[in-house]
Amino acid sequence: MCVICLQFQKDRDIADARRMIMAARREPNSIDEKHLVQIENEIEQAETEAES
């Protein structure tokens, strides 16, 4: 499990998770792009649930 996943599951801090994803994209070979997309989808689901 990646650092972003662990932190997001612990804190559920959407803004922090998005910052971490942006930082991971700036670092070559840090986290696979497919996984980052998966995390973004999970964040979007969490936002939708929070709005309900």
DSSP file (Angstrom, degrees, kcal/mol; ACC not computed):
  #  RESIDUE AA STRUCTURE BP1 BP2  ACC     N-H-->O    O-->H-N    N-H-->O    O-->H-N    TCO  KAPPA ALPHA  PHI   PSI    X-CA   Y-CA   Z-CA
    1    1 A M              0   0    0      0, 0.0     2,-0.1     0, 0.0     0, 0.0   0.000 360.0 360.0 360.0 140.6    0.0    0.0    0.0
    2    2 A C     >  -     0   0    0      1,-0.1     4,-2.3     4,-0.0     5,-0.2  -0.339 360.0-109.5 -85.3 166.6    1.4    3.4   -0.9
    3    3 A V  H  > S+     0   0    0      1,-0.2     4,-2.5     2,-0.2     5,-0.2   0.869 117.3  54.2 -61.5 -39.6    1.9    6.4    1.5
    4    4 A I  H  > S+     0   0    0      2,-0.2     4,-2.8     1,-0.2     5,-0.2   0.933 109.2  47.9 -63.6 -45.3   -1.0    8.4    0.0
    5    5 A C  H  > S+     0   0    0      2,-0.2     4,-2.7     1,-0.2     5,-0.2   0.935 112.4  48.8 -60.5 -47.2   -3.4    5.5    0.6
    6    6 A L  H  X S+     0   0    0     -4,-2.3     4,-1.6     1,-0.2    -1,-0.2   0.929 114.5  44.6 -59.2 -46.4   -2.3    5.0    4.1
    7    7 A Q  H  X S+     0   0    0     -4,-2.5     4,-2.9     2,-0.2     5,-0.5   0.905 113.9  49.3 -66.6 -42.0   -2.5    8.7    4.9
    8    8 A F  H  X S+     0   0    0     -4,-2.8     4,-2.2     1,-0.2    -2,-0.2   0.902 111.1  49.2 -66.7 -40.4   -5.9    9.1    3.2
    9    9 A Q  H  < S+     0   0    0     -4,-2.7    -1,-0.2    -5,-0.2    -2,-0.2   0.846 115.8  45.4 -65.6 -32.5   -7.4    6.1    5.0
   10   10 A K  H  < S+     0   0    0     -4,-1.6    -2,-0.2    -5,-0.2    -1,-0.2   0.945 131.5  15.5 -74.8 -50.2   -6.1    7.5    8.3
   11   11 A D  H  < S-     0   0    0     -4,-2.9    -3,-0.2    -5,-0.1    -2,-0.2   0.721  78.3-144.6-101.4 -24.8   -7.1   11.1    8.1
   12   12 A R     <  +     0   0    0     -4,-2.2     2,-1.0    -5,-0.5    -4,-0.1   0.832  42.1 158.5  56.2  33.9   -9.6   11.3    5.2
   13   13 A D     >  -     0   0    0     -6,-0.3     4,-2.2     1,-0.2    -1,-0.2  -0.780  22.3-173.1 -90.8 100.3   -8.1   14.7    4.4
   14   14 A I  H  > S+     0   0    0     -2,-1.0     4,-2.3     1,-0.2    -1,-0.2   0.903  80.9  50.7 -64.7 -44.5   -9.1   15.2    0.7
   15   15 A A  H  > S+     0   0    0      1,-0.2     4,-2.0     2,-0.2    -1,-0.2   0.911 111.7  48.3 -62.5 -42.5   -7.1   18.4    0.2
   16   16 A D  H  > S+     0   0    0      2,-0.2     4,-2.3     1,-0.2    -1,-0.2   0.904 110.2  51.7 -64.8 -41.3   -3.9   16.7    1.6
   17   17 A A  H  X S+     0   0    0     -4,-2.2     4,-2.1     1,-0.2    -2,-0.2   0.904 108.6  51.0 -62.5 -41.3   -4.4   13.6   -0.6
   18   18 A R  H  X S+     0   0    0     -4,-2.3     4,-2.3     2,-0.2    -1,-0.2   0.901 109.9  49.9 -63.6 -40.4   -4.7   15.8   -3.7
   19   19 A R  H  X S+     0   0    0     -4,-2.0     4,-2.3     1,-0.2    -2,-0.2   0.901 110.1  50.8 -63.2 -40.5   -1.5   17.6   -2.8
   20   20 A M  H  X S+     0   0    0     -4,-2.3     4,-2.3     2,-0.2    -2,-0.2   0.876 109.0  51.0 -65.7 -37.5    0.3   14.3   -2.3
   21   21 A I  H  X S+     0   0    0     -4,-2.1     4,-2.0     2,-0.2    -2,-0.2   0.924 109.8  49.6 -65.2 -44.3   -0.9   13.1   -5.7
   22   22 A M  H  X S+     0   0    0     -4,-2.3     4,-1.1     1,-0.2    -2,-0.2   0.913 112.0  48.6 -61.0 -41.9    0.3   16.2   -7.4
   23   23 A A  H  X S+     0   0    0     -4,-2.3     4,-1.0     1,-0.2     3,-0.4   0.892 108.8  53.3 -65.4 -39.4    3.7   15.8   -5.7
   24   24 A A  H  < S+     0   0    0     -4,-2.3     6,-0.4     1,-0.2     3,-0.4   0.868 105.1  54.7 -64.4 -35.3    3.9   12.2   -6.7
   25   25 A R  H  < S+     0   0    0     -4,-2.0    -1,-0.2     1,-0.2    -2,-0.2   0.789 104.6  54.2 -69.5 -25.8    3.3   13.1  -10.3
   26   26 A R  H  < S+     0   0    0     -4,-1.1    -1,-0.2    -3,-0.4    -2,-0.2   0.734  97.6  74.0 -77.5 -22.1    6.2   15.5  -10.2
   27   27 A E  S >< S-     0   0    0     -4,-1.0     3,-1.6    -3,-0.4     4,-0.4  -0.826  88.2-128.8 -95.4 113.1    8.5   12.7   -9.0
   28   28 A P  T 3  S+     0   0    0      0, 0.0    -2,-0.1     0, 0.0    -3,-0.1  -0.356  86.2   1.4 -63.1 136.9    9.4   10.3  -11.8
   29   29 A N  T 3  S+     0   0    0      2,-0.2     3,-0.2    -4,-0.1    -4,-0.1   0.672  94.6 119.6  63.0  21.1    8.8    6.7  -10.9
   30   30 A S  S <  S-     0   0    0     -3,-1.6     2,-0.4    -6,-0.4    -5,-0.1   0.970  84.3  -2.0 -78.4 -55.9    7.5    7.4   -7.4
   31   31 A I  S    S-     0   0    0     -4,-0.4    -1,-0.3    -7,-0.4    -2,-0.2  -0.999  85.5-101.9-137.5 136.6    4.0    5.9   -7.8
   32   32 A D     >  -     0   0    0     -2,-0.4     4,-1.9    -3,-0.2     3,-0.4  -0.267  26.3-128.8 -58.6 138.3    2.5    4.3  -10.9
   33   33 A E  H  > S+     0   0    0      1,-0.2     4,-2.3     2,-0.2     5,-0.2   0.856 107.7  58.5 -59.1 -37.8    0.0    6.6  -12.7
   34   34 A K  H  > S+     0   0    0      1,-0.2     4,-1.9     2,-0.2    -1,-0.2   0.899 106.9  47.9 -59.9 -39.7   -2.6    3.9  -12.8
   35   35 A H  H  > S+     0   0    0     -3,-0.4     4,-2.4     2,-0.2    -1,-0.2   0.891 108.7  53.5 -69.3 -38.7   -2.5    3.8   -9.0
   36   36 A L  H  X S+     0   0    0     -4,-1.9     4,-2.4     1,-0.2    -2,-0.2   0.899 108.5  50.1 -62.3 -39.6   -2.7    7.6   -8.8
   37   37 A V  H  X S+     0   0    0     -4,-2.3     4,-2.1     2,-0.2    -1,-0.2   0.904 109.3  52.0 -63.5 -41.1   -5.9    7.5  -10.9
   38   38 A Q  H  X S+     0   0    0     -4,-1.9     4,-2.0     2,-0.2    -2,-0.2   0.915 109.5  48.9 -61.1 -43.5   -7.3    4.9   -8.7
   39   39 A I  H  X S+     0   0    0     -4,-2.4     4,-2.4     1,-0.2    -2,-0.2   0.914 108.6  53.5 -63.4 -42.8   -6.6    7.0   -5.6
   40   40 A E  H  X S+     0   0    0     -4,-2.4     4,-2.5     1,-0.2    -1,-0.2   0.893 107.2  51.8 -59.6 -39.7   -8.3   10.0   -7.3
   41   41 A N  H  X S+     0   0    0     -4,-2.1     4,-2.1     1,-0.2    -1,-0.2   0.904 109.2  49.8 -63.0 -41.0  -11.4    8.0   -7.9
   42   42 A E  H  X S+     0   0    0     -4,-2.0     4,-2.2     2,-0.2    -2,-0.2   0.885 110.1  51.0 -64.1 -38.6  -11.5    7.0   -4.3
   43   43 A I  H  X S+     0   0    0     -4,-2.4     4,-2.4     2,-0.2    -2,-0.2   0.922 108.7  51.1 -64.6 -43.9  -11.1   10.7   -3.3
   44   44 A E  H  X S+     0   0    0     -4,-2.5     4,-2.3     1,-0.2    -2,-0.2   0.892 109.7  50.4 -61.5 -39.4  -14.0   11.6   -5.6
   45   45 A Q  H  X S+     0   0    0     -4,-2.1     4,-2.5     2,-0.2    -1,-0.2   0.906 109.6  50.6 -63.4 -41.4  -16.2    8.9   -4.0
   46   46 A A  H  X S+     0   0    0     -4,-2.2     4,-2.2     2,-0.2    -2,-0.2   0.888 110.0  50.3 -64.3 -38.7  -15.3   10.2   -0.6
   47   47 A E  H  X S+     0   0    0     -4,-2.4     4,-1.9     2,-0.2    -2,-0.2   0.921 110.6  49.3 -64.1 -43.2  -16.3   13.8   -1.7
   48   48 A T  H  X S+     0   0    0     -4,-2.3     4,-1.0     1,-0.2    -2,-0.2   0.913 112.3  47.9 -62.7 -43.2  -19.6   12.6   -3.0
   49   49 A E  H  < S+     0   0    0     -4,-2.5     3,-0.3     1,-0.2    -1,-0.2   0.872 109.9  52.7 -64.7 -37.4  -20.3   10.7    0.2
   50   50 A A  H  < S+     0   0    0     -4,-2.2    -1,-0.2     1,-0.2    -2,-0.2   0.833 107.7  51.8 -67.8 -32.7  -19.4   13.7    2.3
   51   51 A E  H  <        0   0    0     -4,-1.9    -1,-0.2     1,-0.2    -2,-0.2   0.725 360.0 360.0 -76.3 -21.6  -21.8   15.9    0.3
   52   52 A S     <        0   0    0     -4,-1.0    -1,-0.2    -3,-0.3    -2,-0.2   0.472 360.0 360.0 -77.4 360.0  -24.7   13.5    0.8
